[in-house]
Amino acid sequence: MERYASPVLAALFLPAQLSWTPPRPVSRESAPAQGEVVVGPDGQPLVVPGTTDVHEAPDAGEAGAWRRVVRVDATAGWNSNARQIASQDGRNVFPNAALVGTLQLQTSFVRLERGGGFWRLDAGGLVMQNVALDAAVPPNEGSGSVRAQYMHPIAPRSEVVAALGASVGTLAARRATDPRMAAIDPTSLDRTYATTSLELGWIRALGPRTQLGLGVTGTALFTIADQDESLGPTLTLRHRGLDQGTFTGEIGVDHELTARLKAEGLLRVLYADQPFALDVSTGTPVNIGPLRTQVATVLGGVGYEASERLQGDMRVGFSAASPPPGDPDPTPVLEPAATVRAAYDDTRRRVALLASYQYEAAIPRFGSGPTLRTQLLAYGIPVDQGPWRPLQVLFAATADRSMTRTLFSSRLESRTASGTLALRYGLGPNWGVVGGVDLRASRFEGEGLVPAPFTRTLVFLGASWFETNGRDERTLVPFADTPL
């Protein structure tokens, strides 16, 4: 009997992470580049002081000073599905629309240190006020997040990197640009979640062409408040507390083969603990937690720098995972693994494509399994001159396909997709007009009682205000906390 009937061989050549993973969350890309020409909200070019080399001391006049970027958007719009109600047989769903008022804030603070290190603090929040057009909907929703990053050279050839993050909010208040949304159970909009993460890394140059990276990451996902579980037409199932905790350890090596080509290798070990895991195969969801999963992944590949602006890499390998409960075969589950990433950067725009196939705990309440994920991020100034120069664009899209099992006999296939298109047109040094659309959809298949399908469209239009201290980091602040 096949453990997973998933079309994954074709995914071996799809995209994934660029550069080895340990230092990625707090990579040197987070620091501004010296002499980099960026643009303010009015589309005019500005110069940002800084450094591209973490071992190169920044200008003394800039070291120790905090540079600030603040953006506030106030919008009104329409939500096609502020609350979804299922029929008595669970086969039909009835979306309830609402008018929505939204206030969104994002701030970013960067401080360069003498010797090449830097601090970065990002914080933001979103508040939504709903006015029901159909049946009753939640009157308000909200979310907020904070993330601190630090990088410091500890020797001529070594760096330490660290990041600490936390967020809280409802799924309904999360936009498609929020990566935490993909890790949250998509079967309910009524729960209030909290997430925490801690990332530590050490980077060491072993020679003029070879680098070693070590990293550890811990994450936790909690349910703070819970309404009726959306599984089942008459079922009430509630849970508060820890949904999932994960620990990831990684070791990666890069070796430059030529000026543009490098060889890469990565070993990743994942441990996931899911105290609340639902088995839906019997028609009545039952908590069979705690569910614990161990996964080891080996990847090897190449990275290529086509130019200073265009680069990417591809890795292929395999994952060995602990079998799901009830599997008569005690041997590890073997699955292919692949990651590919491509990125284009210039002084006005950034485009990044990330795709991966790997074994993971994709949906915390429904076990673990192979997941195919594709992400696209594009933002910046599309037109360099003329009347469209003040236009800024943010586009982000994610598509996932997962095959998870809480038990060997319980299979759930999920397909989720989300996307955001936001446009901002600067009307002056600080003010502008912003508008766009945010989409989300999910579908599930499997034995027993599976979650109902979900689709939501959010359209918004409003005013945007941008502020920064002096000439520092006056660039587009996309509402996107993404690994791309």
Secondary structure, DSSP 8 states (H G I E B T S, - for coil): --S-----GGGGGS---SS-STTGGG-GGGS--TTEEEE-TTS-EEEE---SSTTS---TTTTT-EEEEEEEEEEEEEEEEEEEEE-TTSS-EEEEEEEEEEEEEEEEEEEE-TTS-EEEEEEEEEEEEEEESSS---SEEEEEEEEEEEEEEEETTEEEEEEEEEEEEEGGG--TT-GGGGGS-TT-SS-EEEEEEEEEEEEEE-SSSEEEEEEEEEEEEEEEE----SSSSS------EEEEEEEEEEEEEEEESSSSEEEEEEEEEEEEEESS-EE-TTSS-EE---EEEEEEEEEEEEEEESSSSEEEEEEEEEEEE---TT-S--S-EEEEEEEEEEEEE-SSEEEEEEEEEEEE--SGGG-BEEEEEEEEEEEE-S--SSTTTTEEEEEEEEEEEEEEEEETTEEEEEEEEEEEEEEEEE-SSSEEEEEEEEEEEEEEEESSS----EEEEEEEEEEEEEEESTTTT-S---S-----
